[in-house]
Structures are given as C-alpha cells and as structure tokens.
Amino acid sequence: MKEVVIQLNRAEVVYDLQFATNRIARLVSLDKDGKQTKINSSISAEGKDNDDYVNRLITSAVSELRSNTAWANAEKSGSVVDNNLSEKIGRWVFVFKVPMSWRGNTQVLGDKIHEYVSNKVTAGWLKMVAPGYTQTYREEADSALNDIKHELRKDDPEKTEFTQL
C-alpha cells in the first residue's frame, strides 16, 4: 500500500462559496428596472460575521467526506473529537491508503475533494438563505463524492481479474 495525501485549503473553499453566492445574489436581486434590491446582502456569504457558520459548514462537509471514504483512510487511529472550532482553521489534510498498483490521479482526486466540500458548503449556506438554489449544489456534491470513490478505487486493469461470460 502507498499513501496519497491531499490538502484542502479553507481560503479556496470560502472563495468558491462567496463567488457562487455573489453570482446568485446578483441574479435574484435585480428588480424589473435592473436595479439591485436589498436581498443581495442576505444571500451573499461575504463578511467576517459569517466565519463561524462557514467554518461549521466546512467542518461538517469534511467530516462527511472522511466518513464516506473511511475504507481508504490511512488515519485510522482513535482520536478525541470535540465540537469546538478554532478561528485559525486553515486547511484539512486527507491521507488515503491505496494499492501500489493504484492508477488514480492525485490532481483529479484533490480537485474532486475540493469540489465536494465547496458544493456541500454552498448547498448548506443556500439552504438557509435561498433554498430554491440548493438542489444543484447538492447534486454536484453527490457527483463529486462518487467521483472521489471511483478515483480511490482505480487499479491497474492488468491486475484485475475479469470473468468471461
């Protein structure tokens, strides 16, 4: 077995969340004359006052990802988990054990992990402020999770036995 290490940066997830929510805010906050309405600020995830909630959304998405990929997780040691969030959360590291014959791509795996967490966080945010826009992000997160599992399971086709019909 070998280890594959992926780092997820909070700043990049927050950027994606803010970008998506700002675009949605712009879309839904124009009146019939094209002028912005007050709804804009309630949809956007920008602002320091949102940091604690955004951290909780990210931490929850990371926990769900770890749970869904536990079979490949190299960090299986017992650890104490508490529900306190540090204000200095900046990155999460995923360490996966894969066979030496693994044919996955670490860049693809990293991109899919980022995509999963970003979409999961955006769906969580939109669920609170604009529920009608949540489904697309949930579906994208689910798709990314399937892609992560697929990427982790890629193996050398010559080492895989196929049954002939």
C-alpha positions as CSV (number, residue, x, y, z in Angstrom):
1,M,0.0,0.0,0.0
2,K,1.0,3.6,-0.5
3,E,-0.3,6.8,0.8
4,V,-1.9,9.6,-1.2
5,V,-2.0,13.0,0.7
6,I,-4.4,15.7,-0.3
7,Q,-4.6,19.1,1.3
8,L,-7.8,21.2,1.3
9,N,-7.4,24.9,2.0
10,R,-10.2,26.9,3.7
11,A,-9.5,30.1,1.7
12,E,-10.2,28.3,-1.6
13,V,-13.4,26.8,-0.3
14,V,-14.5,30.1,1.1
15,Y,-13.7,31.8,-2.2
16,D,-15.9,29.3,-4.1
17,L,-18.7,29.8,-1.6
18,Q,-18.5,33.6,-1.9
19,F,-18.2,33.5,-5.7
20,A,-21.3,31.3,-6.1
21,T,-23.4,33.2,-3.6
22,N,-22.5,36.5,-5.0
23,R,-23.5,35.4,-8.5
24,I,-26.8,34.1,-7.2
25,A,-27.4,37.3,-5.3
26,R,-26.8,39.3,-8.4
27,L,-29.1,37.1,-10.3
28,V,-32.0,37.3,-7.9
29,S,-31.5,40.8,-6.5
30,L,-32.4,42.9,-9.6
31,D,-35.8,44.5,-9.8
32,K,-37.7,44.9,-13.1
33,D,-35.7,48.0,-13.9
34,G,-32.3,46.2,-13.4
35,K,-31.6,47.9,-10.0
36,Q,-30.3,45.9,-7.1
37,T,-32.6,45.2,-4.2
38,K,-31.8,44.5,-0.5
39,I,-32.0,40.7,-1.0
40,N,-28.4,40.8,-2.3
41,S,-26.8,41.0,1.1
42,S,-28.8,38.2,2.6
43,I,-27.7,35.7,0.0
44,S,-24.0,36.5,-0.2
45,A,-21.7,34.6,2.2
46,E,-19.3,37.5,2.4
47,G,-18.4,39.1,5.7
48,K,-16.5,38.2,8.9
49,D,-19.8,37.8,10.8
50,N,-20.3,34.6,8.7
51,D,-17.0,33.0,9.5
52,D,-18.1,30.7,12.4
53,Y,-21.1,29.4,10.5
54,V,-18.9,28.8,7.3
55,N,-16.3,27.0,9.4
56,R,-19.0,24.7,10.8
57,L,-20.3,24.0,7.2
58,I,-16.8,23.2,6.1
59,T,-16.0,21.0,9.1
60,S,-19.3,19.2,8.6
61,A,-18.5,18.6,4.9
62,V,-15.0,17.4,5.7
63,S,-16.4,15.0,8.4
64,E,-18.9,13.6,6.0
65,L,-16.2,13.1,3.4
66,R,-13.9,11.3,5.9
67,S,-16.8,9.1,6.9
68,N,-17.7,8.2,3.3
69,T,-14.0,7.4,2.5
70,A,-13.1,5.7,5.8
71,W,-12.3,2.4,4.0
72,A,-9.4,4.2,2.3
73,N,-8.4,6.5,5.2
74,A,-4.9,5.9,6.4
75,E,-5.5,7.8,9.6
76,K,-7.5,5.1,11.4
77,S,-6.1,5.8,14.9
78,G,-8.6,6.6,17.6
79,S,-8.8,10.3,18.4
80,V,-10.9,12.6,20.5
81,V,-13.2,14.9,18.6
82,D,-14.8,17.9,20.1
83,N,-17.3,20.4,18.7
84,N,-15.2,23.5,19.3
85,L,-13.9,25.2,16.2
86,S,-10.6,27.1,16.2
87,E,-10.7,30.5,14.5
88,K,-7.4,29.5,12.9
89,I,-8.7,26.6,10.8
90,G,-6.9,27.0,7.5
91,R,-6.5,23.6,6.0
92,W,-7.5,19.9,6.2
93,V,-5.3,17.0,5.2
94,F,-6.6,13.8,3.8
95,V,-4.3,10.7,3.9
96,F,-5.5,7.7,1.9
97,K,-4.0,4.2,1.6
98,V,-4.2,2.9,-1.9
99,P,-2.7,-0.2,-3.5
100,M,0.8,0.1,-5.1
101,S,-1.0,-0.7,-8.4
102,W,-3.3,2.4,-7.9
103,R,-3.8,4.1,-11.2
104,G,-5.7,7.1,-9.9
105,N,-4.6,10.7,-10.4
106,T,-3.8,12.8,-7.3
107,Q,-4.7,16.0,-9.0
108,V,-8.1,14.7,-10.0
109,L,-8.6,13.4,-6.5
110,G,-7.7,16.7,-5.0
111,D,-9.9,18.6,-7.4
112,K,-12.9,16.3,-6.6
113,I,-12.3,16.7,-2.9
114,H,-12.3,20.5,-3.3
115,E,-15.4,20.3,-5.5
116,Y,-17.3,18.1,-3.0
117,V,-16.6,20.3,0.0
118,S,-17.2,23.5,-1.9
119,N,-20.5,22.3,-3.2
120,K,-21.6,20.8,0.1
121,V,-20.8,24.1,1.9
122,T,-22.6,26.2,-0.7
123,A,-25.6,23.9,-0.5
124,G,-25.6,24.3,3.3
125,W,-25.4,28.0,3.0
126,L,-28.1,28.3,0.3
127,K,-30.4,26.0,2.3
128,M,-30.6,28.8,4.9
129,V,-30.8,31.9,2.6
130,A,-32.1,30.7,-0.8
131,P,-33.5,27.2,-0.6
132,G,-34.6,27.1,-4.2
133,Y,-30.9,27.1,-5.3
134,T,-29.8,24.3,-3.0
135,Q,-30.5,21.2,-5.2
136,T,-28.0,21.9,-7.9
137,Y,-25.2,22.2,-5.4
138,R,-26.3,19.0,-3.5
139,E,-26.3,17.1,-6.8
140,E,-22.9,18.4,-7.7
141,A,-21.5,17.4,-4.2
142,D,-23.0,13.9,-4.6
143,S,-21.5,13.5,-8.0
144,A,-18.1,14.7,-6.8
145,L,-18.3,12.2,-3.9
146,N,-19.0,9.3,-6.4
147,D,-16.0,10.5,-8.4
148,I,-13.8,10.5,-5.3
149,K,-14.7,7.0,-4.5
150,H,-14.2,5.9,-8.1
151,E,-10.8,7.7,-8.2
152,L,-9.7,6.0,-5.0
153,R,-10.6,2.6,-6.4
154,K,-8.8,2.9,-9.6
155,D,-6.4,0.0,-10.0
156,D,-4.2,-1.5,-12.7
157,P,-6.5,-3.2,-15.1
158,E,-3.9,-6.0,-15.7
159,K,-4.1,-6.9,-12.0
160,T,-7.9,-7.1,-12.1
161,E,-9.5,-10.4,-12.9
162,F,-12.4,-10.3,-15.2
163,T,-14.9,-13.2,-15.6
164,Q,-15.6,-14.1,-19.2
165,L,-19.2,-14.7,-20.0
